[in-house]
Amino acid sequence: MHKLSRLAEKVFVVLTLFFSTTALIPLLLDTEDASVTSEDPYSPILFAGIYMVTFLLVIARWKSFVYVVQKNMWIWLLIGIALASVLWTVAPEITPRRSILLLATTVFGVYLATRYTLREQLELLAWTFALIILLSFVFAVALPFYGVMSIQEEGAHAGAWRGVMRQKNTLGRIMDMSTIVFLLLCFKNSGLQAKYKWVAWIGFILSAILIILSTSKTALVILLTIIVLVPLYRIWRSNYTLVVPLTITVILVVGSSATLVLDNLPTIATALGKDVTLTGRTEIWSVMLELISQKPLLGYGFNAFWIDWDHEVTAYVWRTLEWECPTAHNGWMDLFAELGISGLTVFSISYVTTCVRGVIWLRTTRTVEGLWPLLYLSFLLICNITESSLLATNSIYWIVYVSIIFSISVDYEQAKLYKYDSSYINNEEWIEIEASNKQDL
């Protein structure tokens, strides 16, 4: 019975991660009328149920949860700012509900860190992405109206695969995450049995194929960048005498390449099907900065900047740009607009401190989960230069970010005691022991 309950819990986690990618439900609501944007009445109900189950799971292990929650103050300060923004938001009908959903999403991320080690989280993510890959091929081949873009966005991306996502670029970003996970599982010290390595390689290859079929240039660039970063981060495990010159060499190469790119930006942009304004993104940011300067400290409220024509701020941006952009296409700009300098500063501190801890964690371990935090943080940074997926409700990006932050602290303490080999005890049991010891003191 215990094994069955653990299996059911893992299925729950995988399905939650699956739906947190915005897979399937929004896609199935698409209609043949491209001018009509279908409302999604099902996802709110689904996630309400998910968070109720999460609450029950947390209550069942409340000592462990409380122990883990205390491992990072910056996340809770950021959530506190989002919740407090109901006091100054320009969209009082939106911010209270969305900020509570953000809190619930964060709690689920902490629950993952409480319940599973980073290695186990990688395996759960692999199952999630495997399900997305399988369904994406099925939809694209058997149900091309859903799986392949045709009439969407006035046919501008006709023929591009979107799989079980609503947009091709969304599929590309998710598959970037998928390639990282499956690539790590391909390594010999991933904990995956040797006879199943071919499964991880297939997952990696199919993820890369879906990136190509999505025709997302940004996703392809991110994939190539990640492939370059993997050996670099592995080098950082070496002695400092080797790390320093190698890192300097990489910085010089990257700096030289960046200079070359900037000097030839118009030519490169044309080759990638873009323009020097990043397909109008810099124009969006210019208008946003004009509005942000009016409320620089606290912003306009969580999720209160991009709404509809009935809201003055959004309407002003759309009128100025002469098109209805849904986001800033930059996670940092959206965070700046919503929570101001205070929110942006707190998140930046959280991100930088997590990177530092990620480097320490990388040098502490010799297994693949040591690489996962830094690779994901790099992916999140690069991805949010042209897309907006930082502080988001019901989002796999935020869930994984939160779980990594708390998991690094928990797993690092366990690693110091058990030298992080295959003999260390179950994550949940260890946390419960530590939580009980804290109470005894």
Residue pairs with C-beta under 8 A, 6 or more apart in sequence:
9 57
9 115
10 124
10 127
12 53
13 112
13 115
13 116
13 124
14 124
14 127
14 128
14 131
16 50
16 54
16 108
17 124
17 125
17 128
17 396
17 399
18 24
18 128
18 131
18 132
19 25
19 43
19 46
19 47
19 50
19 394
20 105
20 394
20 395
20 396
20 399
21 128
21 132
21 165
21 170
21 174
21 396
22 165
22 166
22 170
23 132
23 135
23 164
23 165
23 174
24 135
24 164
25 40
25 42
25 43
25 46
26 38
26 40
26 43
26 166
27 139
27 146
27 162
27 164
27 165
27 166
28 146
29 38
29 39
29 40
30 38
30 146
30 152
30 166
31 38
32 145
32 151
34 151
34 152
34 153
34 154
43 394
47 101
47 104
47 394
50 108
51 104
51 107
51 108
54 104
54 107
54 108
54 111
55 107
57 111
57 115
58 65
58 107
58 111
58 114
61 114
61 115
61 428
61 432
63 432
63 435
63 436
63 439
64 114
64 428
64 431
64 432
64 435
65 110
65 111
65 114
66 435
67 431
67 434
67 435
67 438
68 110
68 113
68 114
68 406
68 409
68 410
68 431
69 76
69 110
69 406
71 405
71 406
71 409
71 410
72 350
72 405
72 406
72 409
74 346
74 347
74 349
74 350
74 353
75 106
75 350
75 402
75 405
77 346
78 339
78 343
78 346
78 347
78 350
78 391
79 99
79 102
79 103
79 106
81 339
81 342
81 343
81 346
82 99
82 102
82 103
82 302
82 339
82 343
82 391
83 99
83 100
83 103
83 302
85 95
85 99
85 298
85 299
85 301
85 302
85 304
85 338
85 339
86 92
86 95
86 96
86 99
86 301
88 298
88 301
89 95
89 300
89 301
89 302
89 304
90 300
90 301
90 304
90 311
90 312
90 313
91 300
91 301
91 303
91 304
91 307
91 311
94 301
94 303
94 304
94 307
95 301
95 302
95 303
95 304
98 302
98 303
98 393
99 302
99 303
101 393
101 394
102 302
102 391
102 392
102 393
102 398
104 393
105 392
105 393
105 394
105 395
105 398
105 399
105 402
106 398
106 402
108 399
109 398
109 399
109 400
109 401
109 402
109 403
109 406
110 402
110 403
110 406
112 121
112 399
112 402
112 403
112 407
113 402
113 403
113 404
113 405
113 406
113 407
113 410
114 406
114 410
114 428
114 431
115 427
115 428
116 124
116 427
117 369
117 407
117 411
117 414
117 427
118 369
118 372
118 373
118 404
118 407
118 408
118 411
119 190
119 191
119 367
119 368
119 369
120 427
121 400
121 403
121 407
122 181
122 184
122 185
122 190
122 368
122 369
122 372
123 185
123 191
123 192
125 177
125 181
125 400
126 181
126 182
126 185
126 200
126 203
128 396
129 174
129 175
129 177
129 178
129 181
129 182
129 203
129 207
130 203
132 163
132 164
132 174
132 178
133 163
133 175
133 178
133 203
133 206
133 207
133 210
135 163
135 164
136 147
136 161
136 163
136 164
136 165
136 171
136 210
137 163
137 206
137 210
138 147
139 146
139 147
139 163
139 164
140 147
140 148
140 161
140 162
140 163
140 213
141 147
144 150
146 164
147 161
147 162
147 163
147 164
148 159
148 160
148 161
148 162
149 157
149 158
149 159
149 160
149 161
149 162
149 167
149 168
150 158
150 159
151 158
152 167
157 168
157 215
159 215
160 168
160 213
160 214
160 215
160 216
161 168
161 171
161 210
161 213
161 214
161 215
162 168
162 170
162 171
162 214
163 171
163 210
163 214
164 171
165 171
165 174
168 214
168 215
168 216
169 214
169 216
169 218
169 219
169 387
171 210
171 214
171 216
172 210
172 211
172 214
172 216
172 218
172 219
172 220
173 216
173 218
173 219
173 222
173 383
173 387
173 389
174 396
175 207
175 208
175 210
175 211
175 214
175 219
175 223
176 211
176 219
176 222
176 223
176 226
176 379
176 383
177 376
177 379
177 396
177 400
178 203
178 207
179 204
179 207
179 208
179 211
179 223
179 226
180 226
180 372
180 375
180 376
180 379
181 203
182 200
182 201
182 203
182 204
182 207
183 200
183 204
183 226
183 227
183 230
184 190
184 368
184 369
184 371
184 372
184 375
185 192
185 197
185 200
185 203
185 368
186 197
186 200
186 201
186 204
187 368
188 194
189 366
189 367
189 368
190 200
190 367
190 368
191 367
191 368
191 422
192 200
208 223
211 219
211 220
211 223
212 220
217 272
217 273
217 274
218 383
218 386
218 387
222 379
222 382
222 383
225 378
225 382
226 375
226 378
226 379
229 374
229 375
229 378
230 371
230 375
232 246
232 247
232 250
233 362
233 371
233 374
233 375
234 371
235 242
235 243
235 246
235 247
236 243
236 247
236 359
236 362
236 363
237 362
237 363
237 366
237 370
238 246
261 268
265 276
266 276
269 275
269 276
277 283
278 329
278 386
280 321
280 323
280 325
281 328
281 329
281 330
281 386
283 321
284 317
284 321
284 325
284 328
284 329
284 333
285 328
285 330
285 333
287 316
287 317
287 320
287 321
288 305
288 317
288 328
288 333
288 336
288 337
291 300
291 313
291 316
291 317
291 337
292 299
292 336
292 337
292 340
295 340
296 340
296 341
297 340
297 341
297 342
298 339
298 340
298 342
298 343
299 305
299 336
299 337
299 338
299 339
299 340
299 342
299 343
300 313
300 337
300 338
301 338
302 338
302 339
302 391
303 338
303 393
304 311
304 313
304 338
305 313
305 314
305 334
305 337
305 338
306 314
306 325
306 326
306 327
306 328
306 334
307 314
308 314
309 315
309 318
317 325
318 324
318 325
327 334
327 387
327 388
328 334
328 337
328 388
329 386
329 387
329 388
330 384
330 385
330 386
330 387
330 388
331 383
331 384
331 387
331 388
331 389
331 390
331 391
332 344
332 384
332 390
333 388
334 388
334 390
334 391
335 343
335 344
335 347
335 390
335 391
336 343
336 344
338 391
339 391
343 391
347 390
347 391
350 405
351 377
351 381
354 373
354 377
354 404
354 405
354 408
355 374
355 377
357 373
357 408
357 409
357 412
358 373
358 374
358 377
358 404
358 408
359 374
360 412
361 370
361 373
361 408
361 411
361 412
362 370
362 371
362 373
362 374
363 370
364 370
364 412
364 415
364 416
364 420
365 415
365 420
366 420
367 420
369 411
372 404
373 404
373 407
373 408
376 400
376 401
376 404
377 401
377 404
380 389
380 390
380 397
380 401
383 389
383 397
384 390
389 395
389 397
389 398
390 397
390 398
391 398
392 398
410 427
410 431
411 420
411 427
413 434
414 420
414 424
414 425
414 427
414 430
415 424
417 424
418 424
418 425
424 430
